[in-house]
Amino acid sequence: MLVSARSFDEYRAMFALSDDDLALRVLDCPGGAASFVAEAGSRGTDAVAVDPQYGPGRKLLGTLALREIEHKHAYVADNAARFVWDWFGSPERFTRLRARAARAFTADIAARPDRYVAGALPRLPFADRSFDLVLSSHLLFSYGAQLSEEFHLSALIELVRVARREVRLYPVVLHADDRRYAPLGRLRSALDALGVSSRLNRVDYAFQPGGDQVLILDATAPGPLPTARPGADVHDPVRWRHPSAPAARDEP
């Protein structure tokens, strides 16, 4: 899987984020080398990213992302007809925005390392309902050919577990051939049986053909989630800041 560096503006577009959304506590999972947390934080958003790459080798992540951007530029320039350019405009702007995001990420992870937590689906190191809004891009569904349907369901349940309001996932198409992830309907039915309703919304963003929809899960009132969920008994390693949280949860 690739190390990508998407920007704050790209996140706003692909997740249809409003100003009200950015006033919430937000989790980016997996964060990769995106600058969302960096740029959202500079605007006052309480945002956290989690990714398996945020372990001991995290200092190299920005460099790896820049190398990946250089490689991808050559590919998208040579295969421009395969992509949708309404949002980026051109391969040159695509590369410029991604490189800027990678540099912002590198600076922020050095300045605010507590905002970047090592962890991976389907086991996240956060307490139940730790975040108002959970964002997840370009892992689930994108890698549907590599990740099993069982993994997808476990990961979706885990994302719901750590959310208070919504989980948003983008895109719902495979990264390799632009087809919608085939078991999506079964996954939505399984979540519905757990009291988690879902809907597909169109967004004003696409880079892949057909990649203009976000899946939104309602995490406000799920039924009992499967027991012994991994990570369910751990504390949030980033200080809890939600204004309505009980005082006892103010310390990690």
N, C-alpha and C positions, 0 to 999 in steps of 0.2 A: 504494500500500500504506500501511496506517495505522501510526502510531507508538503502540504499546501499552505499558502500564505494569502488568505482572502482578507479583504479590507473591511472596515466598519461599514462603509457605504454599500459594499456587496452584501454584507449580512442584512442590513436594513432592507435591501431590495428582495433578497431571496426568502427572508422570513416575514416580510411585510411588517416590520417593526415600527410601531408608532412612538410618539413621545411618551405616552402613558406606559407603554411596554418598557421603555428605557428608564422609567422611574422605579421599576421593580428590581428585586434581586434576581440576577440572571446567571445561569450556568451554561457554558459552552462545552459540549461533550461530543466528540473529541475536539480539542482546540487546535491541535497541530501548531503551525507557525502563524496563525491568523492574528491580525492586529485588532480584532474586535474588543478584547478585554482592555488593551492599551488605550484605544481611542474612546471606548465607552467610559472607561474610568476617568479620562481627562474631562468628560462631560458630566461627571458626578454619578454615573451608574455604578451600582454595587455588583460588579461582574467578576466571575471566577471561571477559569478554564481547567479542564481535567484532560489528561492525555497520558498514555503509557510512556511517551517519549520525554516526560518531564522528570525523569529520574536522574541518575548521575551524569548522563551525557547531555543534559539539557543545554549546556553552553554552545554545543555544536549545531543545535537545531536550526538556528537562523542561517548559518552557513550552508547547511544541507538544503534548506528551502531555496536559497539563492541559486544553488547549483541546479536544483530541479526546475526552477523558473527558466534558467538559461536553456536547459534541455527542452522544456515544453515550448519555449518561444519558437524554436526551430520547427517543432512539430506542427504547432498551430498555424505558423506562417505557410508551411508547405501544404497544409490540409485545411485551409481557411474555409472552404466550401462545406466542410463537415460541421461547422459551428454556427451559432446564432450570434450576430454581432450588433444587435440592436442596443444592448446595454454597454458593451465595451467599446464599440466603434471600430476597432482595428486591432490586429495582433500587437502592434507597437504599444498601444495604450494598455492592452491587457498585461503585457510584460512590465510596463512602467508601474502600474497600480500594484501588481503582485510584489514587485521588488520593494516598493515603498512600504507595503504592509509587512514584509519580512524584516525590514530594518526597524520599524516601529515595535514589532514583537520582540526583537533582540534587545532593544533598549529597555523595554518594560519588564521583561522577565529578569533582567539584571537589577533593575531598580525596585521591583515589587515582586520578589520571588514567591511570597505567600499567596499570590493570586493565581499561581500555576501549580496545580496539585497532581502528583503522579497517581494514576489510576486508570482502569480500563473496564469497559463493559464485558460481561454483565455484572461486575462487582465494583461498585463505586464507594469510595470512602467518605460518605456523607450520611447523616442521620435522615430519617424520614422527613419529607416535606421541608427540606432545607432551602429550597429555591422557589420563588414565585413562578418563574418561567424557565424552562429548559429548552435549549436549542441544540440540535444535532444535525450535522450536515456531512454528506459525502462519505458515509460509512455504511450505515444500514441502508438497504435497498441498492445503493450504488454497487456494493460488492456482493450482491445476491448470488452470483455464480460461485463465490468463494466461501461465503458464510452460510451455514445451514439455516433452515426455517426455524429450527428449535433455538438456535442462537438468537435469531431476530426476536422471537417472542420473549425470551428471557431478558434480552436487552431492553425491549420496549417496556416490559413490566418494571424493570429497574429504573428506567427514566421516569416512569409515572411515580414510583415510590419516592423519589427525591423531589418531586414537584408539588407545589401547592395549588397552582392554577392550570397551567397548560404545558404541554410538550409540543414542540414544532420540529418536524423533520423534513429535510429537503436534500436532494430531490427524491422522487419515487421511481426513477428510471435507472437501469443499469448503466454503469459508466462506459462499458465497452461497446454497446450496440444500441443504446437509446430506447430499448424496450422497457415498458413498465414492469416492475418486479412482480412476477406472476402470482406468488402466494399472498399478495397484499390483502386481497379480500378475505382470505382465511385468517390472517393475523388480526384484521379489524373485527372479525366475528368473535375471535377468541378474547380480544380485549373487551368487546361489548358484553360478553358473558361475565366479565369481572367488574362490570359497572363503569367501564371506561368508554365513553362514546367518542367518535372520531368523525372528522370531515376533511374533505379535500378542497382547498381554496386555490384559485388561480392567483399568481403573483406577476408583477410587472418586471420579470427578470427571467432570462433563460440564456444558457450558454450551449447546452445540448439541445438538439431538436426534441420537442416534447417535454423538456424539463422546466415547465412553467407552473408546477403545482407544489404546494406544501401540504403535508399531512399534519393535522392539528388534533391532539389528544386532549380531552377534557379530564384534568386530574383533580377537580374540585371535590368530587365525592365518589371515589372508587369503592367498590365493595372490598371484602377481605381479599388481599393479594395472597398468592401462594405462600405458605409458611416457610420458614427457614430461608428467607431470601438472603443471599450473600450480601454482607455489608449493612444489614438492617440494624445491627446493634452497635455501630461505631459512631463516633462523634465527628462533627464537621471540623476539619483541620483549619479552616478559615473562620475567624471569629464571627459568630452569629450576630447579624445586625437587623434582623427583621423587627420593625417597631412593635408588632403584635406578639412577638415571641415571649414566652414566660421568662421571668427573671432567671430561673434556674438554668436556662439554656444560653445565657449570655457568655459563658466561658466554654472554651473547647474542652 
